[in-house]
């Protein structure tokens, strides 16, 4: 996401002046998403219970992007399949019993 944010900002600066603000806004949204993902990963490693819901929300959003890429004709089919496959894999891993025991050690 950090690479996407940087790429979007660089591309926005090369756009006509009427489109620069929108491109920079998208870059800021991508940078915010990257920060969200970094904090979620860090919280997951620290064993904070809220990190699982944040990870699931991100995966649901990623599946939505994959569906839009597959059906909308905006991107290649292989990219949609990779996005959906990664999201499904992370969902399965995040919902495993070992992760529940990691995030809630006193409940097990």
C-alpha positions, -999 to +999 in steps of 0.1 A: +000+000+000+029+024+006+042+017-029+007+023-043+004+056-023+038+068-036+030+058-072-004+075-070+012+107-057+038+107-084+012+101-111-011+128-097+017+154-100+020+145-137-017+150-144-033+182-156-038+208-129-075+201-127-068+165-116-039+170-092-061+175-061-081+143-067-049+123-073-033+135-042-065+127-022-063+091-035-026+090-025-035+102+010-063+075+012-037+049+001-012+061+027-039+060+054-047+024+043-011+015+046-009+029+081-040+010+090-025-023+077+008-017+095-010-011+128-032-041+123-002-064+117+017-050+146-014-054+169-018-090+157+018-098+166+013-081+200-018-103+206-044-076+206-079-090+201-092-061+179-066-069+152-086-099+140-117-078+132-095-052+114-079-079+093-113-095+084-127-061+074-096-055+051-101-089+035-137-083+028-128-050+012-101-068-008-126-094-020-149-065-031-120-050-051-113-084-066-149-088-077-149-054-092-117-061-111-130-094-124-165-081-134-158-045-143-133-051-171-109-026-153-081-051-147-068-085-157-086-116-145-054-130-131-051-100-108-086-105-095-079-142-088-047-133-069-065-107-048-094-131-040-071-160-033-049-139-009-080-126+009-095-160+013-062-175+025-058-147+051-094-151+062-089-188+068-056-182+087-070-154+109-100-175+119-080-205+130-081-218+165-044-211+172-050-174+164-080-174+188-058-188+215-030-162+207-055-133+208-074-146+239-050-166+260-072-166+291-102-179+272-086-211+262 
